[in-house]
Amino acid sequence: MSWQLTIKMKLGKLTLDLELAGEDETIAIIGPNGSGKSTVLRTIAGAYQPTSGVISIGERVIFDSGQGINLQPESRNVGYVPQGYGLFNHLRVIDNVAFGLTTRQPKLKKSDARRRASELLHSLDCGGLEHRWPATLSGGEQQRVAIARAFIGQP
């Protein structure tokens, strides 16, 4: 699936004017601290809104300043794992992962979301972590739980 973004934005002292495009391959965004790598990812996910530009994934436009399109983060079907993993400390692992599904499918029963979360955790070798609190997990376990939450909505 192809994707492309052309964005212009100012965030604090940072000014971004960027064009990126790709297919199904893995890409890496590298640069020094403060160069906008995380800002680009957060913008794609919908946490930030560019001043102008277009972001599309396949045939689906998720942001277009000229057409007034700006899909909400939960409608973008984009998985994002922040550097600090972004786990909710007040939710056990199972509910952290299920959260990624229930935000996209609000009518889904909590028990179904938890079942699917448990299945995904087991597939990522995280079975047995379901009832633990994020603060009790190792860094690697936290990372895998955050990845599970990003994957659960099948972005």
C-alpha positions as CSV (number, residue, x, y, z in Angstrom):
1,M,0.0,0.0,0.0
2,S,1.4,3.4,-0.9
3,W,1.4,6.4,1.3
4,Q,2.5,10.0,1.0
5,L,2.7,13.2,3.0
6,T,3.4,16.7,2.1
7,I,3.2,18.9,5.2
8,K,4.2,22.3,6.4
9,M,3.9,23.3,10.0
10,K,5.4,25.2,12.9
11,L,5.6,23.7,16.3
12,G,7.4,25.9,18.8
13,K,10.8,26.8,17.3
14,L,10.5,23.9,14.9
15,T,9.4,24.6,11.3
16,L,8.7,21.5,9.1
17,D,8.4,21.6,5.4
18,L,8.5,17.9,4.4
19,E,7.6,15.6,1.5
20,L,7.8,11.8,2.1
21,A,6.3,8.9,0.1
22,G,6.6,5.1,0.2
23,E,5.2,1.7,-0.6
24,D,5.1,-1.4,1.6
25,E,8.7,-1.1,2.5
26,T,10.0,-0.2,6.0
27,I,11.5,3.2,6.2
28,A,13.6,5.0,8.9
29,I,13.4,8.6,9.7
30,I,16.7,9.7,11.2
31,G,18.1,13.0,12.4
32,P,19.4,14.8,15.4
33,N,17.3,15.6,18.5
34,G,14.7,18.2,17.9
35,S,14.7,17.8,14.1
36,G,11.0,16.7,14.0
37,K,11.1,12.9,13.7
38,S,8.5,12.3,16.4
39,T,6.5,15.3,15.3
40,V,6.1,13.8,11.8
41,L,4.9,10.5,13.3
42,R,2.5,12.3,15.7
43,T,1.2,14.3,12.8
44,I,0.5,11.2,10.7
45,A,-1.3,9.7,13.8
46,G,-3.4,12.8,14.2
47,A,-2.0,14.3,17.4
48,Y,-0.8,17.4,15.5
49,Q,-2.4,19.3,12.6
50,P,-0.1,20.7,9.9
51,T,-0.7,24.3,8.7
52,S,-1.0,22.9,5.2
53,G,-0.5,19.8,3.3
54,V,-1.9,16.3,2.4
55,I,-1.5,13.0,4.1
56,S,-2.8,9.9,2.4
57,I,-2.5,6.1,3.0
58,G,-3.4,4.1,-0.1
59,E,-6.4,5.8,-1.7
60,R,-7.6,7.2,1.7
61,V,-6.9,10.9,2.4
62,I,-6.6,11.4,6.2
63,F,-5.6,15.1,6.0
64,D,-5.9,17.7,3.3
65,S,-5.8,21.3,4.3
66,G,-7.1,22.4,0.9
67,Q,-10.2,20.2,1.1
68,G,-10.8,20.7,4.9
69,I,-10.2,17.0,5.6
70,N,-8.7,16.2,9.0
71,L,-9.8,12.8,10.3
72,Q,-9.7,12.3,14.1
73,P,-6.9,10.1,15.4
74,E,-9.2,7.2,16.1
75,S,-10.6,7.3,12.5
76,R,-7.2,7.2,10.8
77,N,-6.4,3.6,11.4
78,V,-2.8,4.4,12.2
79,G,-0.8,2.6,15.0
80,Y,1.7,4.7,16.9
81,V,4.0,3.7,19.7
82,P,5.5,6.8,21.5
83,Q,9.1,6.7,22.8
84,G,7.8,6.3,26.4
85,Y,5.3,3.7,25.3
86,G,2.3,5.7,26.4
87,L,0.8,3.0,28.6
88,F,-1.9,4.0,31.0
89,N,-0.7,3.4,34.5
90,H,-4.2,3.2,35.9
91,L,-5.1,0.3,33.6
92,R,-3.9,-3.3,33.7
93,V,-2.1,-4.7,30.6
94,I,-5.3,-6.3,29.2
95,D,-7.2,-3.0,29.3
96,N,-4.3,-1.0,27.9
97,V,-4.3,-3.2,24.8
98,A,-8.1,-3.4,24.6
99,F,-8.3,0.4,24.8
100,G,-6.7,0.5,21.3
101,L,-9.6,-1.5,20.0
102,T,-12.5,0.0,21.9
103,T,-11.6,3.6,20.8
104,R,-12.0,2.4,17.2
105,Q,-15.1,0.2,17.8
106,P,-17.0,1.9,20.7
107,K,-19.9,-0.6,20.5
108,L,-17.7,-3.6,21.0
109,K,-18.3,-5.4,24.2
110,K,-15.6,-5.1,26.8
111,S,-15.3,-8.9,27.1
112,D,-14.8,-9.3,23.3
113,A,-12.1,-6.5,23.3
114,R,-10.4,-8.2,26.3
115,R,-10.5,-11.6,24.5
116,R,-9.0,-10.2,21.4
117,A,-6.4,-8.3,23.4
118,S,-5.4,-11.5,25.2
119,E,-5.1,-13.4,21.9
120,L,-2.8,-10.7,20.5
121,L,-0.7,-10.6,23.7
122,H,-0.2,-14.4,23.5
123,S,0.9,-14.1,19.9
124,L,3.5,-11.6,20.9
125,D,4.8,-13.8,23.7
126,C,3.2,-11.7,26.4
127,G,0.8,-14.3,27.7
128,G,0.6,-14.0,31.4
129,L,1.0,-10.3,31.5
130,E,-2.7,-9.5,31.1
131,H,-3.4,-8.7,34.8
132,R,-0.2,-6.9,35.6
133,W,0.1,-3.1,36.0
134,P,2.4,-1.2,33.6
135,A,4.7,-0.1,36.4
136,T,5.5,-3.8,37.2
137,L,6.7,-4.6,33.6
138,S,10.2,-4.6,32.3
139,G,11.1,-2.1,29.6
140,G,10.8,-4.8,26.9
141,E,7.5,-6.0,28.2
142,Q,6.2,-2.4,28.2
143,Q,7.3,-2.0,24.6
144,R,5.6,-5.2,23.5
145,V,2.4,-4.2,25.3
146,A,2.5,-0.8,23.6
147,I,3.1,-2.5,20.2
148,A,0.1,-4.8,20.9
149,R,-2.1,-1.8,21.6
150,A,-1.0,-0.2,18.3
151,F,-1.6,-3.5,16.4
152,I,-5.0,-4.4,17.9
153,G,-6.9,-2.1,15.6
154,Q,-5.1,-3.6,12.5
155,P,-3.7,-0.3,11.3
